[in-house]
Amino acid sequence: MAGRLLDEDPEAAWEHAVAARSIASRIGAVREATGLAAYRTGRYSQALGELRTARRVTGSDEHLPVMADCERGLGRPERALALVSEPQARNLDRAGQIELLLVEAGARTDLGQLEAAVVTLQVQALHGRTPSRWLARLRSAYSDALAAVGRSREAREWLELAAAVDETGETGAAERLAEQDGLVFVDLIEEYGTEEDGPDGDRTPRDTPAGPAGTGDLPRQGQEPG
């Protein structure tokens, strides 16, 4: 249940994980679930403790990026960088290593080392060709790092490249590009009524004049994002 609820209701996931821990605190998967639920709810100190325990029990370094990010959440970027530099980090898969890079760049930013954050993310993986969650996140973070040092044109280019491989919209790159262009996307479910107003079954916007039919979710140009 903790795993099922982690995305939609992190607080409920946390409660389930704590209940499981009270029954089976010596099982690595239980401590891992508790740590991840704590992380998702902003309980960084508890998350760090749980994931350290899970690491000792299971011998896995899988959650090293989350542990490092917990250190950032606790206002300790230097400790985050120390975790990133551990030799065990080399045992992570590609996605895990990219997550560590993101944490490292974030820690550099926390320390005011903006140029160092840019350099940290300048890796060959940026030029990958296969859409993936980690590639979208890497490109989006690189765009943010470039923007932070005033390289706006390049930041825009990399945000476009992030949007191109972000199949789930996780990074929000497409929405951010639309905002930069002054576009607002209208949610017709919110704007249009659900009752048929006329004999032909035409639906008109609630509290707004009727407009042309068949426009779909088209962006409105020249408006500030709402």
C-alpha atoms as an extended CHARMM CRD file, in Angstrom:
* protein
*
       226  EXT
         1         1  MET       CA              0.0000000000        0.0000000000        0.0000000000  PROA      1               0.0000000000
         2         2  ALA       CA              2.8560000000        2.3520000000        0.6980000000  PROA      2               0.0000000000
         3         3  GLY       CA              4.1560000000        1.7560000000       -2.8010000000  PROA      3               0.0000000000
         4         4  ARG       CA              0.7260000000        2.1840000000       -4.3840000000  PROA      4               0.0000000000
         5         5  LEU       CA             -0.0020000000        5.4320000000       -2.5700000000  PROA      5               0.0000000000
         6         6  LEU       CA              3.4290000000        7.0230000000       -2.8350000000  PROA      6               0.0000000000
         7         7  ASP       CA              2.5830000000        9.1310000000       -5.8930000000  PROA      7               0.0000000000
         8         8  GLU       CA             -1.0570000000        9.9750000000       -5.2440000000  PROA      8               0.0000000000
         9         9  ASP       CA             -1.0900000000       10.3240000000       -1.4400000000  PROA      9               0.0000000000
        10        10  PRO       CA              2.4130000000       10.4230000000        0.1200000000  PROA      10              0.0000000000
        11        11  GLU       CA              1.0820000000       11.0890000000        3.6230000000  PROA      11              0.0000000000
        12        12  ALA       CA             -1.0640000000        7.9630000000        3.5260000000  PROA      12              0.0000000000
        13        13  ALA       CA              1.9270000000        6.0470000000        2.1430000000  PROA      13              0.0000000000
        14        14  TRP       CA              3.9770000000        7.2850000000        5.0980000000  PROA      14              0.0000000000
        15        15  GLU       CA              1.3400000000        6.0510000000        7.5700000000  PROA      15              0.0000000000
        16        16  HSD       CA              1.2360000000        2.6100000000        5.9580000000  PROA      16              0.0000000000
        17        17  ALA       CA              5.0270000000        2.3870000000        5.9330000000  PROA      17              0.0000000000
        18        18  VAL       CA              5.2690000000        3.3530000000        9.6110000000  PROA      18              0.0000000000
        19        19  ALA       CA              2.6690000000        0.7010000000       10.4450000000  PROA      19              0.0000000000
        20        20  ALA       CA              4.7010000000       -1.8830000000        8.5460000000  PROA      20              0.0000000000
        21        21  ARG       CA              7.8660000000       -0.8170000000       10.3380000000  PROA      21              0.0000000000
        22        22  SER       CA              6.1990000000       -1.3410000000       13.7140000000  PROA      22              0.0000000000
        23        23  ILE       CA              5.6130000000       -4.9640000000       12.7350000000  PROA      23              0.0000000000
        24        24  ALA       CA              8.7440000000       -5.8360000000       10.7360000000  PROA      24              0.0000000000
        25        25  SER       CA             11.4790000000       -3.3030000000       11.4160000000  PROA      25              0.0000000000
        26        26  ARG       CA             14.2850000000       -5.7310000000       10.5560000000  PROA      26              0.0000000000
        27        27  ILE       CA             13.2150000000       -6.2200000000        6.9550000000  PROA      27              0.0000000000
        28        28  GLY       CA             15.1940000000       -4.0970000000        4.5350000000  PROA      28              0.0000000000
        29        29  ALA       CA             12.3000000000       -3.5170000000        2.1300000000  PROA      29              0.0000000000
        30        30  VAL       CA             10.1940000000       -2.1570000000        4.9740000000  PROA      30              0.0000000000
        31        31  ARG       CA             12.8500000000        0.3490000000        6.0280000000  PROA      31              0.0000000000
        32        32  GLU       CA             13.3500000000        1.2770000000        2.3840000000  PROA      32              0.0000000000
        33        33  ALA       CA              9.6290000000        1.9500000000        1.9090000000  PROA      33              0.0000000000
        34        34  THR       CA              9.5220000000        4.0080000000        5.0900000000  PROA      34              0.0000000000
        35        35  GLY       CA             12.5180000000        6.0370000000        3.9770000000  PROA      35              0.0000000000
        36        36  LEU       CA             11.0770000000        6.7750000000        0.5440000000  PROA      36              0.0000000000
        37        37  ALA       CA              7.7080000000        7.7580000000        1.9970000000  PROA      37              0.0000000000
        38        38  ALA       CA              9.4510000000       10.0480000000        4.4870000000  PROA      38              0.0000000000
        39        39  TYR       CA             11.4210000000       11.6280000000        1.6540000000  PROA      39              0.0000000000
        40        40  ARG       CA              8.3000000000       12.2550000000       -0.4150000000  PROA      40              0.0000000000
        41        41  THR       CA              6.6280000000       13.9890000000        2.5400000000  PROA      41              0.0000000000
        42        42  GLY       CA              9.6100000000       16.2040000000        3.3460000000  PROA      42              0.0000000000
        43        43  ARG       CA             10.6690000000       14.2950000000        6.4660000000  PROA      43              0.0000000000
        44        44  TYR       CA             14.3110000000       14.3910000000        5.4250000000  PROA      44              0.0000000000
        45        45  SER       CA             15.8560000000       13.4560000000        8.7610000000  PROA      45              0.0000000000
        46        46  GLN       CA             13.6380000000       10.3830000000        9.1290000000  PROA      46              0.0000000000
        47        47  ALA       CA             14.1870000000        9.4750000000        5.4910000000  PROA      47              0.0000000000
        48        48  LEU       CA             17.9450000000        9.6030000000        5.8930000000  PROA      48              0.0000000000
        49        49  GLY       CA             17.8490000000        7.4080000000        8.9770000000  PROA      49              0.0000000000
        50        50  GLU       CA             15.5590000000        4.8340000000        7.3780000000  PROA      50              0.0000000000
        51        51  LEU       CA             17.5480000000        4.6390000000        4.1530000000  PROA      51              0.0000000000
        52        52  ARG       CA             20.8210000000        4.3060000000        6.0400000000  PROA      52              0.0000000000
        53        53  THR       CA             19.3270000000        1.3660000000        7.9070000000  PROA      53              0.0000000000
        54        54  ALA       CA             18.0100000000       -0.1700000000        4.6840000000  PROA      54              0.0000000000
        55        55  ARG       CA             21.4480000000        0.2090000000        3.1380000000  PROA      55              0.0000000000
        56        56  ARG       CA             23.0870000000       -1.6260000000        6.0380000000  PROA      56              0.0000000000
        57        57  VAL       CA             20.5110000000       -4.4150000000        5.9670000000  PROA      57              0.0000000000
        58        58  THR       CA             20.3970000000       -4.9720000000        2.2030000000  PROA      58              0.0000000000
        59        59  GLY       CA             23.9040000000       -3.8870000000        1.1810000000  PROA      59              0.0000000000
        60        60  SER       CA             22.3460000000       -1.9480000000       -1.7190000000  PROA      60              0.0000000000
        61        61  ASP       CA             23.4840000000        1.5570000000       -2.7130000000  PROA      61              0.0000000000
        62        62  GLU       CA             20.4090000000        2.0930000000       -4.8860000000  PROA      62              0.0000000000
        63        63  HSD       CA             19.0510000000        4.9730000000       -2.8320000000  PROA      63              0.0000000000
        64        64  LEU       CA             22.3030000000        6.8900000000       -2.4980000000  PROA      64              0.0000000000
        65        65  PRO       CA             20.9080000000        9.7640000000       -4.6360000000  PROA      65              0.0000000000
        66        66  VAL       CA             17.8740000000       10.0970000000       -2.3620000000  PROA      66              0.0000000000
        67        67  MET       CA             20.1020000000       10.0780000000        0.7170000000  PROA      67              0.0000000000
        68        68  ALA       CA             22.2680000000       12.8080000000       -0.7820000000  PROA      68              0.0000000000
        69        69  ASP       CA             19.1870000000       14.8630000000       -1.6190000000  PROA      69              0.0000000000
        70        70  CYS       CA             17.9850000000       14.4550000000        1.9670000000  PROA      70              0.0000000000
        71        71  GLU       CA             21.2200000000       16.1040000000        3.0730000000  PROA      71              0.0000000000
        72        72  ARG       CA             20.3790000000       18.9940000000        0.7580000000  PROA      72              0.0000000000
        73        73  GLY       CA             16.8930000000       19.1420000000        2.2300000000  PROA      73              0.0000000000
        74        74  LEU       CA             18.4460000000       19.4200000000        5.6800000000  PROA      74              0.0000000000
        75        75  GLY       CA             20.5660000000       22.3660000000        4.5210000000  PROA      75              0.0000000000
        76        76  ARG       CA             23.8030000000       20.3860000000        4.3580000000  PROA      76              0.0000000000
        77        77  PRO       CA             25.0060000000       20.5550000000        0.7330000000  PROA      77              0.0000000000
        78        78  GLU       CA             28.5820000000       19.6960000000        1.7410000000  PROA      78              0.0000000000
        79        79  ARG       CA             27.4040000000       16.3620000000        3.1360000000  PROA      79              0.0000000000
        80        80  ALA       CA             25.4030000000       15.7830000000       -0.0320000000  PROA      80              0.0000000000
        81        81  LEU       CA             28.5890000000       16.2340000000       -2.0640000000  PROA      81              0.0000000000
        82        82  ALA       CA             30.4140000000       13.8050000000        0.2220000000  PROA      82              0.0000000000
        83        83  LEU       CA             27.7950000000       11.1120000000       -0.4690000000  PROA      83              0.0000000000
        84        84  VAL       CA             27.9610000000       11.7910000000       -4.1940000000  PROA      84              0.0000000000
        85        85  SER       CA             31.7220000000       11.2160000000       -4.0670000000  PROA      85              0.0000000000
        86        86  GLU       CA             31.5350000000        7.8340000000       -2.3340000000  PROA      86              0.0000000000
        87        87  PRO       CA             33.1980000000        5.0080000000       -4.2900000000  PROA      87              0.0000000000
        88        88  GLN       CA             29.9530000000        3.0130000000       -4.1430000000  PROA      88              0.0000000000
        89        89  ALA       CA             28.3350000000        5.5940000000       -6.4330000000  PROA      89              0.0000000000
        90        90  ARG       CA             30.1030000000        3.8950000000       -9.3310000000  PROA      90              0.0000000000
        91        91  ASN       CA             27.9480000000        0.8010000000       -8.7140000000  PROA      91              0.0000000000
        92        92  LEU       CA             24.7370000000        2.5830000000       -9.6660000000  PROA      92              0.0000000000
        93        93  ASP       CA             23.0390000000        2.0750000000      -13.0070000000  PROA      93              0.0000000000
        94        94  ARG       CA             22.7980000000        4.8680000000      -15.5780000000  PROA      94              0.0000000000
        95        95  ALA       CA             19.5930000000        6.3190000000      -14.1230000000  PROA      95              0.0000000000
        96        96  GLY       CA             21.0700000000        6.2970000000      -10.6080000000  PROA      96              0.0000000000
        97        97  GLN       CA             24.2580000000        8.0080000000      -11.7290000000  PROA      97              0.0000000000
        98        98  ILE       CA             22.2480000000       10.7080000000      -13.5040000000  PROA      98              0.0000000000
        99        99  GLU       CA             20.2100000000       11.2750000000      -10.3430000000  PROA      99              0.0000000000
       100       100  LEU       CA             23.4630000000       11.6950000000       -8.4220000000  PROA      100             0.0000000000
       101       101  LEU       CA             24.6080000000       14.2840000000      -10.9660000000  PROA      101             0.0000000000
       102       102  LEU       CA             21.3690000000       16.1910000000      -10.4640000000  PROA      102             0.0000000000
       103       103  VAL       CA             21.8620000000       16.1810000000       -6.7050000000  PROA      103             0.0000000000
       104       104  GLU       CA             25.4810000000       17.2730000000       -7.1070000000  PROA      104             0.0000000000
       105       105  ALA       CA             24.4840000000       20.1630000000       -9.3620000000  PROA      105             0.0000000000
       106       106  GLY       CA             21.7840000000       21.1300000000       -6.8770000000  PROA      106             0.0000000000
       107       107  ALA       CA             24.2830000000       21.0900000000       -4.0220000000  PROA      107             0.0000000000
       108       108  ARG       CA             26.6640000000       23.2870000000       -6.0340000000  PROA      108             0.0000000000
       109       109  THR       CA             23.7990000000       25.7040000000       -6.6050000000  PROA      109             0.0000000000
       110       110  ASP       CA             22.9850000000       25.6780000000       -2.8770000000  PROA      110             0.0000000000
       111       111  LEU       CA             26.5860000000       26.7070000000       -2.2190000000  PROA      111             0.0000000000
       112       112  GLY       CA             26.3960000000       29.5180000000       -4.7730000000  PROA      112             0.0000000000
       113       113  GLN       CA             28.6790000000       27.6770000000       -7.1910000000  PROA      113             0.0000000000
       114       114  LEU       CA             26.5050000000       28.3000000000      -10.2430000000  PROA      114             0.0000000000
       115       115  GLU       CA             29.1720000000       27.8180000000      -12.8860000000  PROA      115             0.0000000000
       116       116  ALA       CA             30.2530000000       24.5810000000      -11.2140000000  PROA      116             0.0000000000
       117       117  ALA       CA             26.6430000000       23.3630000000      -11.4090000000  PROA      117             0.0000000000
       118       118  VAL       CA             26.6910000000       23.9360000000      -15.1750000000  PROA      118             0.0000000000
       119       119  VAL       CA             29.9730000000       22.0630000000      -15.5870000000  PROA      119             0.0000000000
       120       120  THR       CA             28.6890000000       19.1790000000      -13.4490000000  PROA      120             0.0000000000
       121       121  LEU       CA             25.8390000000       18.5720000000      -15.8790000000  PROA      121             0.0000000000
       122       122  GLN       CA             27.9220000000       18.8410000000      -19.0430000000  PROA      122             0.0000000000
       123       123  VAL       CA             28.0800000000       15.1030000000      -19.6550000000  PROA      123             0.0000000000
       124       124  GLN       CA             27.8580000000       13.0190000000      -22.8090000000  PROA      124             0.0000000000
       125       125  ALA       CA             24.5380000000       11.5920000000      -21.6460000000  PROA      125             0.0000000000
       126       126  LEU       CA             22.8940000000       14.9410000000      -22.4750000000  PROA      126             0.0000000000
       127       127  HSD       CA             23.0720000000       13.9420000000      -26.1330000000  PROA      127             0.0000000000
       128       128  GLY       CA             21.2290000000       10.6400000000      -25.7510000000  PROA      128             0.0000000000
       129       129  ARG       CA             18.7770000000        9.7140000000      -28.4940000000  PROA      129             0.0000000000
       130       130  THR       CA             16.3360000000        7.4630000000      -26.6570000000  PROA      130             0.0000000000
       131       131  PRO       CA             13.5490000000        9.2210000000      -24.7240000000  PROA      131             0.0000000000
       132       132  SER       CA             13.6980000000        8.3700000000      -21.0410000000  PROA      132             0.0000000000
       133       133  ARG       CA             12.7740000000        9.7950000000      -17.6880000000  PROA      133             0.0000000000
       134       134  TRP       CA             16.3810000000       10.4240000000      -16.6810000000  PROA      134             0.0000000000
       135       135  LEU       CA             17.2640000000       12.1160000000      -19.9700000000  PROA      135             0.0000000000
       136       136  ALA       CA             14.3650000000       14.5530000000      -19.6540000000  PROA      136             0.0000000000
       137       137  ARG       CA             15.3280000000       15.3440000000      -16.0810000000  PROA      137             0.0000000000
       138       138  LEU       CA             18.9860000000       15.8280000000      -16.9890000000  PROA      138             0.0000000000
       139       139  ARG       CA             18.2290000000       18.1960000000      -19.8500000000  PROA      139             0.0000000000
       140       140  SER       CA             15.7140000000       20.1520000000      -17.7880000000  PROA      140             0.0000000000
       141       141  ALA       CA             18.2150000000       20.5590000000      -14.9450000000  PROA      141             0.0000000000
       142       142  TYR       CA             20.9100000000       21.6260000000      -17.4000000000  PROA      142             0.0000000000
       143       143  SER       CA             18.5340000000       24.2350000000      -18.8090000000  PROA      143             0.0000000000
       144       144  ASP       CA             17.8980000000       25.5730000000      -15.3000000000  PROA      144             0.0000000000
       145       145  ALA       CA             21.6260000000       25.7090000000      -14.5750000000  PROA      145             0.0000000000
       146       146  LEU       CA             22.2770000000       27.6480000000      -17.7920000000  PROA      146             0.0000000000
       147       147  ALA       CA             19.4660000000       30.0820000000      -16.9930000000  PROA      147             0.0000000000
       148       148  ALA       CA             20.9260000000       30.6770000000      -13.5330000000  PROA      148             0.0000000000
       149       149  VAL       CA             24.1890000000       31.9440000000      -15.0660000000  PROA      149             0.0000000000
       150       150  GLY       CA             22.4300000000       34.1340000000      -17.6230000000  PROA      150             0.0000000000
       151       151  ARG       CA             22.8240000000       31.8870000000      -20.6840000000  PROA      151             0.0000000000
       152       152  SER       CA             19.1900000000       32.3100000000      -21.6560000000  PROA      152             0.0000000000
       153       153  ARG       CA             19.3840000000       31.2960000000      -25.3170000000  PROA      153             0.0000000000
       154       154  GLU       CA             21.1110000000       28.0120000000      -24.5200000000  PROA      154             0.0000000000
       155       155  ALA       CA             18.7380000000       27.4320000000      -21.6210000000  PROA      155             0.0000000000
       156       156  ARG       CA             15.8080000000       27.7210000000      -24.0000000000  PROA      156             0.0000000000
       157       157  GLU       CA             17.3740000000       25.2730000000      -26.4470000000  PROA      157             0.0000000000
       158       158  TRP       CA             17.9230000000       22.6490000000      -23.7740000000  PROA      158             0.0000000000
       159       159  LEU       CA             14.4300000000       23.1330000000      -22.3890000000  PROA      159             0.0000000000
       160       160  GLU       CA             13.0980000000       22.3650000000      -25.8730000000  PROA      160             0.0000000000
       161       161  LEU       CA             15.2910000000       19.2620000000      -26.0000000000  PROA      161             0.0000000000
       162       162  ALA       CA             13.9850000000       18.2120000000      -22.5730000000  PROA      162             0.0000000000
       163       163  ALA       CA             10.3910000000       18.5920000000      -23.7370000000  PROA      163             0.0000000000
       164       164  ALA       CA             11.1640000000       16.4620000000      -26.8040000000  PROA      164             0.0000000000
       165       165  VAL       CA             12.0100000000       13.4070000000      -24.6710000000  PROA      165             0.0000000000
       166       166  ASP       CA              9.6600000000       14.0160000000      -21.7370000000  PROA      166             0.0000000000
       167       167  GLU       CA              6.9450000000       11.5370000000      -22.6470000000  PROA      167             0.0000000000
       168       168  THR       CA              5.0840000000       11.8120000000      -19.3330000000  PROA      168             0.0000000000
       169       169  GLY       CA              5.4100000000       15.5710000000      -18.8250000000  PROA      169             0.0000000000
       170       170  GLU       CA              7.1960000000       15.0260000000      -15.5260000000  PROA      170             0.0000000000
       171       171  THR       CA              9.6040000000       17.9360000000      -15.9300000000  PROA      171             0.0000000000
       172       172  GLY       CA              6.9380000000       20.4120000000      -17.0280000000  PROA      172             0.0000000000
       173       173  ALA       CA              9.2740000000       21.4990000000      -19.8340000000  PROA      173             0.0000000000
       174       174  ALA       CA              6.4850000000       21.9040000000      -22.4010000000  PROA      174             0.0000000000
       175       175  GLU       CA              4.4150000000       24.0470000000      -20.0400000000  PROA      175             0.0000000000
       176       176  ARG       CA              7.4180000000       26.2140000000      -19.2030000000  PROA      176             0.0000000000
       177       177  LEU       CA              8.1050000000       26.7680000000      -22.8870000000  PROA      177             0.0000000000
       178       178  ALA       CA              4.4800000000       27.7950000000      -23.3930000000  PROA      178             0.0000000000
       179       179  GLU       CA              4.7430000000       30.2620000000      -20.5200000000  PROA      179             0.0000000000
       180       180  GLN       CA              7.8710000000       31.7720000000      -22.0300000000  PROA      180             0.0000000000
       181       181  ASP       CA              5.9470000000       32.2410000000      -25.2750000000  PROA      181             0.0000000000
       182       182  GLY       CA              3.0220000000       33.8950000000      -23.4910000000  PROA      182             0.0000000000
       183       183  LEU       CA              0.6180000000       31.0320000000      -24.1660000000  PROA      183             0.0000000000
       184       184  VAL       CA             -2.1780000000       29.8190000000      -21.9040000000  PROA      184             0.0000000000
       185       185  PHE       CA             -3.7660000000       26.4090000000      -22.4860000000  PROA      185             0.0000000000
       186       186  VAL       CA             -7.4730000000       26.3370000000      -21.7560000000  PROA      186             0.0000000000
       187       187  ASP       CA             -8.8860000000       23.3150000000      -19.9130000000  PROA      187             0.0000000000
       188       188  LEU       CA            -12.2470000000       22.8650000000      -21.6300000000  PROA      188             0.0000000000
       189       189  ILE       CA            -13.4410000000       20.5170000000      -18.9150000000  PROA      189             0.0000000000
       190       190  GLU       CA            -13.2230000000       23.4460000000      -16.5150000000  PROA      190             0.0000000000
       191       191  GLU       CA            -14.4490000000       26.1260000000      -18.9220000000  PROA      191             0.0000000000
       192       192  TYR       CA            -17.3010000000       24.3550000000      -20.7210000000  PROA      192             0.0000000000
       193       193  GLY       CA            -20.5380000000       23.2250000000      -19.1490000000  PROA      193             0.0000000000
       194       194  THR       CA            -21.6950000000       19.6440000000      -19.0840000000  PROA      194             0.0000000000
       195       195  GLU       CA            -25.3740000000       20.2400000000      -19.8410000000  PROA      195             0.0000000000
       196       196  GLU       CA            -26.7110000000       20.5220000000      -23.3800000000  PROA      196             0.0000000000
       197       197  ASP       CA            -27.8810000000       24.0890000000      -23.8730000000  PROA      197             0.0000000000
       198       198  GLY       CA            -29.6430000000       23.8000000000      -27.2170000000  PROA      198             0.0000000000
       199       199  PRO       CA            -31.5450000000       21.4320000000      -29.4130000000  PROA      199             0.0000000000
       200       200  ASP       CA            -28.3990000000       20.5660000000      -31.3680000000  PROA      200             0.0000000000
       201       201  GLY       CA            -26.5140000000       19.5390000000      -28.2290000000  PROA      201             0.0000000000
       202       202  ASP       CA            -24.0090000000       22.4330000000      -28.4580000000  PROA      202             0.0000000000
       203       203  ARG       CA            -22.0810000000       23.1110000000      -25.2730000000  PROA      203             0.0000000000
       204       204  THR       CA            -21.1380000000       26.6640000000      -24.4300000000  PROA      204             0.0000000000
       205       205  PRO       CA            -18.6510000000       28.0100000000      -21.8960000000  PROA      205             0.0000000000
       206       206  ARG       CA            -20.0660000000       28.6560000000      -18.4650000000  PROA      206             0.0000000000
       207       207  ASP       CA            -20.3910000000       32.3750000000      -17.7690000000  PROA      207             0.0000000000
       208       208  THR       CA            -18.7220000000       33.2460000000      -21.0990000000  PROA      208             0.0000000000
       209       209  PRO       CA            -20.0520000000       34.0990000000      -24.5650000000  PROA      209             0.0000000000
       210       210  ALA       CA            -20.4080000000       31.2250000000      -27.0060000000  PROA      210             0.0000000000
       211       211  GLY       CA            -17.4250000000       30.7830000000      -29.3170000000  PROA      211             0.0000000000
       212       212  PRO       CA            -16.6150000000       28.7570000000      -32.4070000000  PROA      212             0.0000000000
       213       213  ALA       CA            -16.9440000000       25.0250000000      -31.9870000000  PROA      213             0.0000000000
       214       214  GLY       CA            -14.2160000000       22.4680000000      -32.5430000000  PROA      214             0.0000000000
       215       215  THR       CA            -11.2360000000       24.4990000000      -31.3290000000  PROA      215             0.0000000000
       216       216  GLY       CA            -10.1140000000       21.9090000000      -28.7670000000  PROA      216             0.0000000000
       217       217  ASP       CA             -7.4370000000       22.7790000000      -26.1870000000  PROA      217             0.0000000000
       218       218  LEU       CA             -5.8180000000       25.4890000000      -28.2700000000  PROA      218             0.0000000000
       219       219  PRO       CA             -3.4300000000       27.9680000000      -26.6500000000  PROA      219             0.0000000000
       220       220  ARG       CA             -4.4650000000       31.5540000000      -26.3050000000  PROA      220             0.0000000000
       221       221  GLN       CA             -1.7600000000       33.8630000000      -27.5440000000  PROA      221             0.0000000000
       222       222  GLY       CA             -0.7770000000       37.1600000000      -26.0330000000  PROA      222             0.0000000000
       223       223  GLN       CA             -2.0450000000       36.3520000000      -22.5440000000  PROA      223             0.0000000000
       224       224  GLU       CA             -0.1260000000       36.0450000000      -19.3390000000  PROA      224             0.0000000000
       225       225  PRO       CA              0.0160000000       32.5360000000      -17.8690000000  PROA      225             0.0000000000
       226       226  GLY       CA             -2.6790000000       31.9510000000      -15.3080000000  PROA      226             0.0000000000
